[in-house]
Amino acid sequence: MRHSRKILLSAGLALATVAAGIAARPAQAAPAGCSVSYAVSSSWSGGFGANVTVTNLGDALASWTLVWSFGAGQQVTQAWNTTLTQSGSQVTARNAGYNGSVATNGTVSFGFNGSWTGSNPAPAAFTLNGVACTGSTTTPPSSTPPSSTPPSSTPPSSTPPSSTPATRLPCDIYAGGGTPCIAAHSTTRALYAAYSGSLYQVRRSSDNATRDIGVPAPGGTANAPAQDAFCSGTTCVITVVYDQSGHGNNLAYQGTGGAGGQDTPATATSESLTVNGAKAYSLYINPRNSYWHNGSGSGVPTGSAPEGEYMVTSGTHVNGGCCFDYGNSETDRKADGAGAMDAIYFGTSCWFGGCSGTGPWVQADLEYGLYPGGSQSWNPGQRAFTSKFVTAMLKNNGTSRFAIKGANAQSGSPATLWDGALPNGYSPMRKQGAIVLGSGGDCCATNTNQSLGTFYEGAMVAGYPSDATENAVQAAIVAAGYR
């Protein structure tokens, strides 16, 4: 049985930050405040999953420590996006190396699985950085008397204040819903409003030199002109698609010089398009092109931990070869049994027969089959997605339920194709935590990829995303204006 409950607690945060580098300004304690959302996302016999989101209402944080106590003997068994310890009933969650900074009005999220017996009440109170939550921003009295010196004539610093970007991109939305991205990949754009790093790497044939292609500004579209200049007069391939989530889940091509195996990198200039009004390039995968990473030690959900995924692909570049996937796969790149995979499939393969029409369809590659719904029989709720740009979504709570969704990436909301029980033999799931893009799970260490497809962007998240979160992600994809 699956249960869901959510509480909202407000947290007071006493920051002792003193502004530095501004002359003749008296020392003052910083205004502080925060709120904490604690949500039990799923519950099963003896276990549960929970997501925690902290919103910083005060001055910016450089690091954070959240402490609470369980009241019924619950024990944490697994955590992600935090360094979490437990002593008796007291739980201490500290920031990971990549999410310590939290801007004013910014959020940070993490999750965990735990065990329980008898009952599983939510924590009654939280403290953040040693101060109990109060739910409002306050400025404690300064310990330094006001200065009698007249205001300085020094002009204010030209450095803009830290602020949370106004636009929320897919991984900002997932984090706000308590299901943070643990892998985020795209060749077209940033998936966080604050992301300013590299999106992918290209290698040119003339001298085998490589170049990282990033975004000109935080939250922006890929710097296609930089790729054009680097690849001018020669050919280029995409060798790495970088993980924007900070977990280091970078996807390298499956082949010599990449992630190992028998495949090759995709050509970097097969398809250009427009995103947010600017030129970008897709990851245009043909047979023998695929990408892979072992993320089992870097945040990718394993075993029966809940997980969600989405990708933006194309309904016009498809085939029935096995298997154009994006998502959770085997670490040994072998078919290791039912539930060893949890990946989105998009293409025209009718694995179990009896399909209606010719596709392409959004299906779930759970290993030992591409599932259109909760069984090997054709799911009448399925439909084909033939538009140029397609949003494909999959989520799985790991023990009892999964959902498949699809949409036109240029308009509308996601259509639910299946939302119900896992197929027989797939409860619980046995995910291994590798990430595959453009091939099936038992490819391509010793064989080659048979599928083709297009990848524009996608992400994997820890936890089971809500329908509201997925609707908001789809809206953000539509707003990107894929053309």
Secondary structure by P-SEA (a helix, b strand, c coil): cbbbbbbbbbbbbbccccccccccccbbbbbbcbbbbbbbcccccccbbbbbbbbbcccccccbbbbbbbcccccccccccccccccccbbbbbbccccccccccbbbbbcccccccccccccccccccccccccbbbbccccccccccccccccccccccccccccccaaaaaaaaccccccccccccccccccccccbbbbbccccbbbbbbbcccccccaaaaaaaaaccbbbbbccccccccccccccccccccccccccccccccbbbbccccccccccccccccccccccccccccccccccbbbbbbcccccccccccccbbbcccccccccccccccccccccccccccccccccccccccccccccccccccbbbbcccbbbbbbbbccccbbbbbbccccccccccccccccccccccccccbbbbccccccccccccccccccccccccccccccaaaaaaaaaaaaacccc
